[in-house]
Amino acid sequence: MISVPVAAARSSSSAVVSSVLTPEPNKQKPVILVVAGVIEKQGRFLLTQRFDHASQGGLWEFPGGKVEAGESEAQALERELREELAIETTTGPFLADSVFDYGDKVIHLKGYLVHWVSGELVLHSHQDAKWVEQEEIDSYSLCPADYPIVDALARYSL
């Protein structure tokens, strides 16, 4: 394995520079395409907290999930939000993406602004959810791959 420095992963207290082990050329890790929805409602944004026993347990994230074969990114995001949160949404503009090596796999995360259409929030895949002001997002410990989306949201004019 080869150690390669990557961009700083932020936390609520300070920036942390880390290194990622890059696989040797003949031992490629799977790259999983994942979409995340930045859901805005009445000027607040939805953050969801991963189950403690899950990968990245206890961390907060913009909800979403894997893109399945034959799905567009928008279809996948709308399906995942329906399955995970019992809400209907429409996918809006692309905000940002990040590629993050979690050790056993590489996640290519693409974040989109999402518009809530209908439904009452029901947590099927998360232990908690919070509606937060944009300025409050940095006070939550997010999954590392979500930070570039937070940065893009700060530059995006709603």
KETIFI-198600 format. One line per field, with one value per residue (C-alpha): residue number from 1; residue in one letter; chain; x, y, z. Coordinates in Angstrom, 3 decimals. Layout:
<pts>
num (NUM; ...)
residuo (a; ...)
cadena (A; ...)
c1 (X; ...)
c2 (Y; ...)
c3 (Z; ...)
</pts>
This chain:
<pts>
num (1; 2; 3; 4; 5; 6; 7; 8; 9; 10; 11; 12; 13; 14; 15; 16; 17; 18; 19; 20; 21; 22; 23; 24; 25; 26; 27; 28; 29; 30; 31; 32; 33; 34; 35; 36; 37; 38; 39; 40; 41; 42; 43; 44; 45; 46; 47; 48; 49; 50; 51; 52; 53; 54; 55; 56; 57; 58; 59; 60; 61; 62; 63; 64; 65; 66; 67; 68; 69; 70; 71; 72; 73; 74; 75; 76; 77; 78; 79; 80; 81; 82; 83; 84; 85; 86; 87; 88; 89; 90; 91; 92; 93; 94; 95; 96; 97; 98; 99; 100; 101; 102; 103; 104; 105; 106; 107; 108; 109; 110; 111; 112; 113; 114; 115; 116; 117; 118; 119; 120; 121; 122; 123; 124; 125; 126; 127; 128; 129; 130; 131; 132; 133; 134; 135; 136; 137; 138; 139; 140; 141; 142; 143; 144; 145; 146; 147; 148; 149; 150; 151; 152; 153; 154; 155; 156; 157; 158)
residuo (m; i; s; v; p; v; a; a; a; r; s; s; s; s; a; v; v; s; s; v; l; t; p; e; p; n; k; q; k; p; v; i; l; v; v; a; g; v; i; e; k; q; g; r; f; l; l; t; q; r; f; d; h; a; s; q; g; g; l; w; e; f; p; g; g; k; v; e; a; g; e; s; e; a; q; a; l; e; r; e; l; r; e; e; l; a; i; e; t; t; t; g; p; f; l; a; d; s; v; f; d; y; g; d; k; v; i; h; l; k; g; y; l; v; h; w; v; s; g; e; l; v; l; h; s; h; q; d; a; k; w; v; e; q; e; e; i; d; s; y; s; l; c; p; a; d; y; p; i; v; d; a; l; a; r; y; s; l)
cadena (A; A; A; A; A; A; A; A; A; A; A; A; A; A; A; A; A; A; A; A; A; A; A; A; A; A; A; A; A; A; A; A; A; A; A; A; A; A; A; A; A; A; A; A; A; A; A; A; A; A; A; A; A; A; A; A; A; A; A; A; A; A; A; A; A; A; A; A; A; A; A; A; A; A; A; A; A; A; A; A; A; A; A; A; A; A; A; A; A; A; A; A; A; A; A; A; A; A; A; A; A; A; A; A; A; A; A; A; A; A; A; A; A; A; A; A; A; A; A; A; A; A; A; A; A; A; A; A; A; A; A; A; A; A; A; A; A; A; A; A; A; A; A; A; A; A; A; A; A; A; A; A; A; A; A; A; A; A)
c1 (0.000; 1.088; 0.244; -1.056; -2.023; -5.566; -7.514; -8.213; -11.172; -12.907; -14.486; -16.360; -13.213; -10.390; -9.064; -7.328; -4.929; -4.930; -3.446; -5.218; -3.833; -4.059; -4.283; -1.490; -2.383; -3.369; -5.567; -8.247; -10.898; -14.512; -15.664; -19.276; -21.328; -23.499; -25.858; -26.777; -29.670; -29.288; -32.939; -33.973; -37.281; -38.199; -34.565; -33.269; -31.405; -31.943; -29.083; -29.516; -27.478; -26.175; -26.913; -24.123; -23.507; -23.231; -20.170; -19.400; -21.681; -22.995; -21.856; -24.251; -24.819; -26.962; -29.266; -29.086; -27.610; -26.156; -26.984; -28.234; -27.623; -29.955; -30.828; -29.992; -28.530; -31.809; -33.857; -31.545; -31.686; -35.466; -35.801; -33.363; -35.107; -38.463; -37.057; -35.026; -37.260; -40.728; -40.710; -41.236; -38.681; -37.469; -33.783; -32.472; -29.066; -25.790; -23.744; -20.472; -18.868; -16.093; -14.125; -13.190; -11.280; -12.793; -10.206; -12.218; -13.977; -13.887; -17.028; -17.723; -20.376; -22.401; -24.507; -27.632; -29.976; -33.319; -36.837; -39.286; -42.578; -44.631; -44.651; -43.971; -40.442; -40.053; -36.585; -36.052; -32.249; -31.078; -31.221; -31.915; -32.631; -32.336; -33.393; -30.545; -29.636; -26.836; -24.532; -25.164; -24.050; -20.394; -21.303; -22.222; -19.670; -20.273; -19.111; -15.857; -17.198; -19.983; -17.699; -17.144; -20.940; -21.127; -18.486; -20.387; -23.632; -21.945; -21.110; -24.546; -27.176; -30.653)
c2 (0.000; 3.549; 6.413; 9.496; 12.771; 13.933; 17.106; 18.052; 16.360; 18.893; 18.480; 20.996; 21.839; 21.976; 20.821; 17.466; 16.424; 12.717; 10.273; 7.603; 4.257; 3.939; 0.412; -0.983; -0.953; -4.625; -4.438; -1.877; -1.116; -0.870; 2.673; 3.156; 6.000; 7.556; 10.530; 12.847; 15.260; 18.681; 19.116; 22.703; 23.526; 26.972; 28.082; 25.067; 21.963; 18.341; 16.405; 12.743; 10.741; 7.297; 4.394; 3.882; 0.312; 1.305; 2.331; 5.929; 5.286; 8.303; 10.782; 13.152; 13.309; 14.597; 11.627; 9.564; 6.323; 4.183; 4.598; 1.240; -0.087; 1.535; 4.513; 8.129; 9.985; 11.897; 8.675; 7.073; 10.062; 10.321; 6.542; 6.577; 9.506; 7.750; 4.511; 6.082; 8.992; 8.322; 11.636; 12.586; 14.950; 16.404; 16.666; 20.129; 21.456; 19.626; 21.179; 19.258; 15.869; 14.229; 11.033; 9.563; 6.393; 4.685; 1.898; -1.017; 0.987; 4.312; 6.447; 8.909; 11.135; 13.591; 16.174; 17.780; 20.440; 18.693; 20.088; 18.478; 17.740; 15.760; 13.283; 13.232; 12.391; 8.794; 7.505; 4.057; 4.161; 6.760; 7.219; 10.953; 13.901; 17.643; 20.677; 23.166; 26.632; 26.718; 28.346; 25.464; 22.660; 23.022; 22.257; 18.667; 15.893; 14.936; 12.004; 13.169; 12.858; 15.377; 18.345; 19.401; 19.568; 21.831; 24.075; 24.206; 24.999; 27.996; 29.326; 28.533; 31.260; 29.863)
c3 (0.000; -0.730; 1.652; -0.139; 1.593; 0.940; 1.520; 5.095; 6.712; 8.929; 12.300; 14.373; 16.327; 13.790; 10.448; 10.455; 7.731; 7.133; 4.720; 2.776; 1.782; -1.959; -3.293; -5.368; -9.080; -9.161; -6.050; -6.877; -4.270; -5.348; -6.103; -5.055; -6.529; -3.836; -4.024; -1.154; -0.850; 0.688; 1.620; 2.310; 3.960; 5.251; 5.287; 7.233; 6.095; 7.064; 8.632; 9.536; 12.037; 11.140; 13.479; 16.005; 14.803; 11.114; 9.145; 10.173; 13.157; 15.024; 12.385; 10.657; 6.922; 4.143; 3.464; 0.309; -0.903; -3.652; -7.311; -8.618; -12.130; -14.650; -12.433; -13.040; -10.081; -9.629; -9.694; -7.143; -4.820; -4.943; -4.364; -1.446; 0.254; -0.179; 1.305; 4.125; 5.135; 3.621; 1.749; -1.875; -3.346; -6.610; -7.332; -8.051; -9.029; -8.471; -5.651; -5.347; -5.224; -3.275; -3.490; -0.145; 0.664; 3.708; 3.750; 2.383; -0.325; -2.115; -2.047; -4.853; -3.284; -5.352; -3.543; -4.947; -3.681; -3.139; -2.878; -0.441; -2.205; 0.339; 3.180; 6.892; 7.949; 9.196; 10.099; 8.563; 8.201; 10.735; 14.491; 14.482; 12.207; 12.745; 10.781; 11.137; 9.969; 7.425; 9.993; 12.430; 10.098; 11.126; 14.753; 13.776; 13.256; 9.639; 7.578; 5.953; 2.393; 3.181; 3.928; 0.285; -0.057; 2.997; 1.435; -1.870; -0.070; 1.584; -1.892; -3.346; -3.330; -2.573)
</pts>
